[in-house]
Amino acid sequence: MTLYTALSKLPYPQSTDTADLPLHLQSLVEGIDNRTILRYATAAERDAAVTTPVAGMVAWLTTPGTLSYYTGSVWIAMGAWNTYTPAWTAETTAPAIGNGTLTGKYAIVGKVCHFTTLVAFQSTTTFGSGFYYFSLPVTAGALGGLPQFQGVAVNVTSGGRAILTCQPTTSSGATTYTLWGPLSSSSPAISQIKETGVLGTAWGSGGVIRVVGTYEVA
């Protein structure tokens, strides 16, 4: 009866097994195949070849020259910038970016995620109501507290710039973060950001929010 190695569960035959060397070699090679670093020219070639990827698989892509690993739901390039579209939500009424810009980039090195988010409001942007939330590119791990992300808000209506401090919504398994800044131009106190804007003026076309941060992934 075929037995399996203790660590990687690779099959190997016993002396009592049917003498079929090609079959035994095929079983061993297939067992090794998805545990090695796979090599493909592009992500499209990888996806065509690996139709049922397993969490933990690693693949080298000649273009753009990066290692990627499968999280269990998506392939992520390691140590390279990936693009994502942050979700922008509010506590009461949902905002909508309209003809504005809502973009993000992130890079994962080991268990650390670096990200940046850019929001640029335009003429058809609607601002909803209630406290704002933006999504993280990947789920956070156990953070040991609430790490602070830094940001800046530009409100062209008032001509002011406000420094923002942002933090994940929970200390473990966070998928979103909140934004805090000065709601009044006459007070240094910070409050959670919402549709009322910053520095005493509501958001308007031409306004910008940019956030950068680093955190541990799940």
Contacts in CASP RR format, 6 or more apart in sequence:
PFRMAT RR
TARGET T0000
AUTHOR 0000-0000-0000
METHOD contacts of the structure
MODEL  1
MTLYTALSKLPYPQSTDTADLPLHLQSLVEGIDNRTILRYATAAERDAAV
TTPVAGMVAWLTTPGTLSYYTGSVWIAMGAWNTYTPAWTAETTAPAIGNG
TLTGKYAIVGKVCHFTTLVAFQSTTTFGSGFYYFSLPVTAGALGGLPQFQ
GVAVNVTSGGRAILTCQPTTSSGATTYTLWGPLSSSSPAISQIKETGVLG
TAWGSGGVIRVVGTYEVA
1 14 0 8 1.000
1 16 0 8 1.000
1 17 0 8 1.000
2 11 0 8 1.000
2 12 0 8 1.000
2 13 0 8 1.000
2 14 0 8 1.000
2 17 0 8 1.000
2 24 0 8 1.000
2 27 0 8 1.000
3 11 0 8 1.000
3 12 0 8 1.000
3 14 0 8 1.000
4 10 0 8 1.000
4 11 0 8 1.000
4 12 0 8 1.000
5 12 0 8 1.000
8 31 0 8 1.000
8 35 0 8 1.000
10 28 0 8 1.000
10 31 0 8 1.000
10 32 0 8 1.000
11 24 0 8 1.000
11 27 0 8 1.000
11 28 0 8 1.000
11 31 0 8 1.000
12 24 0 8 1.000
12 28 0 8 1.000
13 24 0 8 1.000
17 24 0 8 1.000
34 54 0 8 1.000
34 57 0 8 1.000
37 58 0 8 1.000
37 59 0 8 1.000
37 60 0 8 1.000
37 67 0 8 1.000
38 46 0 8 1.000
38 49 0 8 1.000
38 50 0 8 1.000
38 57 0 8 1.000
38 58 0 8 1.000
38 59 0 8 1.000
38 60 0 8 1.000
39 59 0 8 1.000
39 60 0 8 1.000
39 62 0 8 1.000
40 46 0 8 1.000
40 49 0 8 1.000
40 59 0 8 1.000
40 60 0 8 1.000
40 61 0 8 1.000
40 62 0 8 1.000
41 61 0 8 1.000
41 62 0 8 1.000
41 63 0 8 1.000
42 61 0 8 1.000
42 62 0 8 1.000
42 63 0 8 1.000
43 61 0 8 1.000
43 68 0 8 1.000
43 75 0 8 1.000
46 59 0 8 1.000
46 61 0 8 1.000
46 68 0 8 1.000
46 75 0 8 1.000
47 75 0 8 1.000
50 57 0 8 1.000
50 59 0 8 1.000
53 70 0 8 1.000
53 72 0 8 1.000
53 75 0 8 1.000
54 70 0 8 1.000
54 72 0 8 1.000
55 70 0 8 1.000
55 71 0 8 1.000
55 72 0 8 1.000
56 69 0 8 1.000
56 70 0 8 1.000
56 71 0 8 1.000
56 72 0 8 1.000
57 69 0 8 1.000
57 70 0 8 1.000
58 67 0 8 1.000
58 68 0 8 1.000
58 69 0 8 1.000
58 70 0 8 1.000
59 67 0 8 1.000
59 68 0 8 1.000
59 69 0 8 1.000
59 70 0 8 1.000
59 75 0 8 1.000
60 66 0 8 1.000
60 67 0 8 1.000
60 68 0 8 1.000
61 67 0 8 1.000
61 68 0 8 1.000
61 77 0 8 1.000
64 77 0 8 1.000
64 80 0 8 1.000
66 77 0 8 1.000
66 78 0 8 1.000
66 79 0 8 1.000
66 80 0 8 1.000
67 77 0 8 1.000
67 78 0 8 1.000
67 79 0 8 1.000
68 75 0 8 1.000
68 76 0 8 1.000
68 77 0 8 1.000
68 78 0 8 1.000
69 75 0 8 1.000
69 76 0 8 1.000
69 78 0 8 1.000
70 76 0 8 1.000
71 138 0 8 1.000
76 82 0 8 1.000
76 108 0 8 1.000
76 138 0 8 1.000
77 107 0 8 1.000
78 108 0 8 1.000
78 109 0 8 1.000
78 110 0 8 1.000
79 107 0 8 1.000
79 108 0 8 1.000
79 109 0 8 1.000
80 107 0 8 1.000
81 105 0 8 1.000
81 106 0 8 1.000
81 107 0 8 1.000
82 105 0 8 1.000
82 106 0 8 1.000
82 107 0 8 1.000
82 108 0 8 1.000
82 137 0 8 1.000
83 103 0 8 1.000
83 104 0 8 1.000
83 105 0 8 1.000
84 104 0 8 1.000
84 105 0 8 1.000
84 106 0 8 1.000
84 137 0 8 1.000
85 102 0 8 1.000
85 103 0 8 1.000
85 104 0 8 1.000
86 102 0 8 1.000
86 103 0 8 1.000
86 104 0 8 1.000
86 117 0 8 1.000
86 119 0 8 1.000
86 134 0 8 1.000
86 135 0 8 1.000
86 137 0 8 1.000
87 133 0 8 1.000
87 134 0 8 1.000
87 135 0 8 1.000
87 176 0 8 1.000
88 95 0 8 1.000
88 97 0 8 1.000
88 102 0 8 1.000
88 119 0 8 1.000
88 132 0 8 1.000
88 133 0 8 1.000
88 134 0 8 1.000
88 135 0 8 1.000
89 95 0 8 1.000
89 132 0 8 1.000
89 133 0 8 1.000
89 134 0 8 1.000
89 135 0 8 1.000
89 176 0 8 1.000
90 128 0 8 1.000
90 129 0 8 1.000
90 130 0 8 1.000
90 131 0 8 1.000
90 132 0 8 1.000
90 133 0 8 1.000
90 194 0 8 1.000
90 195 0 8 1.000
91 129 0 8 1.000
91 130 0 8 1.000
91 131 0 8 1.000
91 133 0 8 1.000
91 194 0 8 1.000
92 128 0 8 1.000
92 129 0 8 1.000
92 130 0 8 1.000
93 128 0 8 1.000
93 129 0 8 1.000
93 130 0 8 1.000
94 128 0 8 1.000
95 125 0 8 1.000
95 126 0 8 1.000
95 127 0 8 1.000
95 128 0 8 1.000
95 132 0 8 1.000
95 195 0 8 1.000
96 125 0 8 1.000
96 126 0 8 1.000
96 128 0 8 1.000
97 119 0 8 1.000
97 121 0 8 1.000
97 125 0 8 1.000
98 122 0 8 1.000
98 124 0 8 1.000
98 125 0 8 1.000
98 126 0 8 1.000
99 122 0 8 1.000
99 123 0 8 1.000
99 124 0 8 1.000
99 125 0 8 1.000
100 120 0 8 1.000
100 121 0 8 1.000
100 122 0 8 1.000
100 124 0 8 1.000
100 125 0 8 1.000
101 118 0 8 1.000
101 119 0 8 1.000
101 120 0 8 1.000
101 122 0 8 1.000
102 118 0 8 1.000
102 119 0 8 1.000
102 120 0 8 1.000
103 117 0 8 1.000
103 118 0 8 1.000
104 115 0 8 1.000
104 116 0 8 1.000
104 117 0 8 1.000
104 118 0 8 1.000
104 137 0 8 1.000
105 115 0 8 1.000
105 116 0 8 1.000
106 113 0 8 1.000
106 114 0 8 1.000
106 115 0 8 1.000
106 116 0 8 1.000
106 137 0 8 1.000
106 138 0 8 1.000
107 113 0 8 1.000
107 114 0 8 1.000
107 115 0 8 1.000
108 114 0 8 1.000
108 138 0 8 1.000
108 217 0 8 1.000
111 216 0 8 1.000
111 217 0 8 1.000
112 214 0 8 1.000
112 215 0 8 1.000
112 216 0 8 1.000
112 217 0 8 1.000
113 136 0 8 1.000
113 137 0 8 1.000
113 138 0 8 1.000
113 140 0 8 1.000
113 214 0 8 1.000
113 215 0 8 1.000
113 216 0 8 1.000
113 217 0 8 1.000
114 212 0 8 1.000
114 213 0 8 1.000
114 214 0 8 1.000
115 136 0 8 1.000
115 137 0 8 1.000
115 212 0 8 1.000
115 213 0 8 1.000
115 214 0 8 1.000
116 210 0 8 1.000
116 211 0 8 1.000
116 212 0 8 1.000
116 213 0 8 1.000
117 134 0 8 1.000
117 209 0 8 1.000
117 210 0 8 1.000
117 211 0 8 1.000
117 212 0 8 1.000
118 208 0 8 1.000
118 209 0 8 1.000
118 210 0 8 1.000
119 134 0 8 1.000
119 208 0 8 1.000
119 209 0 8 1.000
119 210 0 8 1.000
120 206 0 8 1.000
120 207 0 8 1.000
120 208 0 8 1.000
121 127 0 8 1.000
121 203 0 8 1.000
121 204 0 8 1.000
121 205 0 8 1.000
121 206 0 8 1.000
121 207 0 8 1.000
121 208 0 8 1.000
122 205 0 8 1.000
122 206 0 8 1.000
123 205 0 8 1.000
125 203 0 8 1.000
125 204 0 8 1.000
125 205 0 8 1.000
127 195 0 8 1.000
127 202 0 8 1.000
127 203 0 8 1.000
127 204 0 8 1.000
128 195 0 8 1.000
129 194 0 8 1.000
129 195 0 8 1.000
130 194 0 8 1.000
130 195 0 8 1.000
131 178 0 8 1.000
131 192 0 8 1.000
131 193 0 8 1.000
131 194 0 8 1.000
132 178 0 8 1.000
132 179 0 8 1.000
132 192 0 8 1.000
132 193 0 8 1.000
132 194 0 8 1.000
132 195 0 8 1.000
133 169 0 8 1.000
133 176 0 8 1.000
133 177 0 8 1.000
133 178 0 8 1.000
134 166 0 8 1.000
134 176 0 8 1.000
134 177 0 8 1.000
134 179 0 8 1.000
134 211 0 8 1.000
135 175 0 8 1.000
135 176 0 8 1.000
136 168 0 8 1.000
136 174 0 8 1.000
136 175 0 8 1.000
136 176 0 8 1.000
136 177 0 8 1.000
136 215 0 8 1.000
138 217 0 8 1.000
138 218 0 8 1.000
139 173 0 8 1.000
139 174 0 8 1.000
139 175 0 8 1.000
139 217 0 8 1.000
139 218 0 8 1.000
140 168 0 8 1.000
140 172 0 8 1.000
140 173 0 8 1.000
140 174 0 8 1.000
140 175 0 8 1.000
140 215 0 8 1.000
140 216 0 8 1.000
140 217 0 8 1.000
140 218 0 8 1.000
141 172 0 8 1.000
141 173 0 8 1.000
141 174 0 8 1.000
141 215 0 8 1.000
141 216 0 8 1.000
141 217 0 8 1.000
141 218 0 8 1.000
142 171 0 8 1.000
142 172 0 8 1.000
142 173 0 8 1.000
142 216 0 8 1.000
143 168 0 8 1.000
143 171 0 8 1.000
143 172 0 8 1.000
143 174 0 8 1.000
143 215 0 8 1.000
143 216 0 8 1.000
144 171 0 8 1.000
144 172 0 8 1.000
145 171 0 8 1.000
146 167 0 8 1.000
146 168 0 8 1.000
146 171 0 8 1.000
147 167 0 8 1.000
147 168 0 8 1.000
147 213 0 8 1.000
147 214 0 8 1.000
147 215 0 8 1.000
148 165 0 8 1.000
148 166 0 8 1.000
148 167 0 8 1.000
149 165 0 8 1.000
149 166 0 8 1.000
149 167 0 8 1.000
149 177 0 8 1.000
149 211 0 8 1.000
149 212 0 8 1.000
149 213 0 8 1.000
149 214 0 8 1.000
149 215 0 8 1.000
150 163 0 8 1.000
150 164 0 8 1.000
150 165 0 8 1.000
150 166 0 8 1.000
150 211 0 8 1.000
150 212 0 8 1.000
150 213 0 8 1.000
151 163 0 8 1.000
151 164 0 8 1.000
151 165 0 8 1.000
151 166 0 8 1.000
151 179 0 8 1.000
151 209 0 8 1.000
151 210 0 8 1.000
151 211 0 8 1.000
151 212 0 8 1.000
152 161 0 8 1.000
152 162 0 8 1.000
152 163 0 8 1.000
152 164 0 8 1.000
152 208 0 8 1.000
152 209 0 8 1.000
152 210 0 8 1.000
153 161 0 8 1.000
153 162 0 8 1.000
153 164 0 8 1.000
153 179 0 8 1.000
153 181 0 8 1.000
153 193 0 8 1.000
153 197 0 8 1.000
153 198 0 8 1.000
153 207 0 8 1.000
153 208 0 8 1.000
153 209 0 8 1.000
154 160 0 8 1.000
154 161 0 8 1.000
154 206 0 8 1.000
154 207 0 8 1.000
154 208 0 8 1.000
154 209 0 8 1.000
155 161 0 8 1.000
155 162 0 8 1.000
155 197 0 8 1.000
155 198 0 8 1.000
155 199 0 8 1.000
155 201 0 8 1.000
155 203 0 8 1.000
155 204 0 8 1.000
155 207 0 8 1.000
156 204 0 8 1.000
156 205 0 8 1.000
156 206 0 8 1.000
156 207 0 8 1.000
157 201 0 8 1.000
157 202 0 8 1.000
157 203 0 8 1.000
157 204 0 8 1.000
158 185 0 8 1.000
158 199 0 8 1.000
158 200 0 8 1.000
158 201 0 8 1.000
160 185 0 8 1.000
160 198 0 8 1.000
160 199 0 8 1.000
160 201 0 8 1.000
162 181 0 8 1.000
162 182 0 8 1.000
162 198 0 8 1.000
162 199 0 8 1.000
163 181 0 8 1.000
164 179 0 8 1.000
164 180 0 8 1.000
164 181 0 8 1.000
164 193 0 8 1.000
164 198 0 8 1.000
164 209 0 8 1.000
164 211 0 8 1.000
165 179 0 8 1.000
165 180 0 8 1.000
165 181 0 8 1.000
165 190 0 8 1.000
166 177 0 8 1.000
166 178 0 8 1.000
166 179 0 8 1.000
166 180 0 8 1.000
166 211 0 8 1.000
166 213 0 8 1.000
167 177 0 8 1.000
167 178 0 8 1.000
167 180 0 8 1.000
168 174 0 8 1.000
168 176 0 8 1.000
168 177 0 8 1.000
168 215 0 8 1.000
169 175 0 8 1.000
169 176 0 8 1.000
169 177 0 8 1.000
169 178 0 8 1.000
173 218 0 8 1.000
177 211 0 8 1.000
178 192 0 8 1.000
178 193 0 8 1.000
179 192 0 8 1.000
179 193 0 8 1.000
179 209 0 8 1.000
179 211 0 8 1.000
180 190 0 8 1.000
180 191 0 8 1.000
180 192 0 8 1.000
180 193 0 8 1.000
181 190 0 8 1.000
181 191 0 8 1.000
181 193 0 8 1.000
181 198 0 8 1.000
182 188 0 8 1.000
182 189 0 8 1.000
182 190 0 8 1.000
182 191 0 8 1.000
182 198 0 8 1.000
182 199 0 8 1.000
183 190 0 8 1.000
183 191 0 8 1.000
183 193 0 8 1.000
183 196 0 8 1.000
183 197 0 8 1.000
183 198 0 8 1.000
183 199 0 8 1.000
183 200 0 8 1.000
184 199 0 8 1.000
184 200 0 8 1.000
185 199 0 8 1.000
185 200 0 8 1.000
185 201 0 8 1.000
195 202 0 8 1.000
195 203 0 8 1.000
196 202 0 8 1.000
197 203 0 8 1.000
END
